[in-house]
Amino acid sequence: MKSSRNRKINKVRLLGVLSLATVVLFYASGSLATIVGTAHDFSSGTNPHAVGQICEACHVPHNAKSTQVPLWRGTLSFFNPTYSVYSSNTLDATVNQPTGPTKACLSCHDNTIGRGPLQGSCFDCHATPLSVGGSGLNLEQHHPVSFRYDTALARQDGQLHDPNSTTVSSLGGKTIRQGMLYQDRMECPSCHDIHATKGDSATAPKLLLVANNNSRLCLTCHNK
């Protein structure tokens, strides 16, 4: 009787151990996608806030400078520049000045900050300057950002998928609105995952949220 009881206890313990192992393996496999080793890992640079660190080049635990981007280390723009934005006679969206997460990206990628948002030069993190083209404030030759992308725009344009009903397989079946837009706006992180933790970004060039093989990324939103 006692032996039978002990066997039952041991069986319960074994099941518990196996369940715990399953949970650990699940989370371990889910954490393989990481910013470590990507283009946004500045831990080997010379920026005083990034040496041996990964997050601290862009984020701080205290006294953040912006509430638009979580615990952002610097201001979203060094001198609040005005950008030349994309325009086209075939564009139905209203493109605004960069907002929110796009301004965070541009605080490095417009090549204007010198010594500013990162409290150090972008040259401290990169061997070459990061410029999106032209003077650094000219976004006219780049995909438009900071515009509202909703069902109304999709219907008006006629060549866009409805963001509320179109799903993205690499984002776990989330809709475009759920997985790619920011307060219903198209922004830089709608196509690029800055932390390399979502979609295809850990392996795709340029940290693309959806790998653009056969124009997959383009055709996520555009229907032709």
Secondary structure, 3 states (H helix, E strand, C coil): CHHHHHHHHHHHHHHHHHHHHHHHHHHHHHCCCCCCCCCCCCCCCCCCCCCCCCCCCCECCCCCCECCCCCECCCCCCCCCCCECCCCCCCCCCCCCCCHHHHHHHHHHCCCCCECCCCCEHHHCCCCCCCCCCCCCECCCCCCCCEECCHHHHHHHCCECCCCCCEEHHHCCEEHHHHHCECCEECHHHCECCCCCCCCCCCCHHHECCCCHHHHHHHHHECC
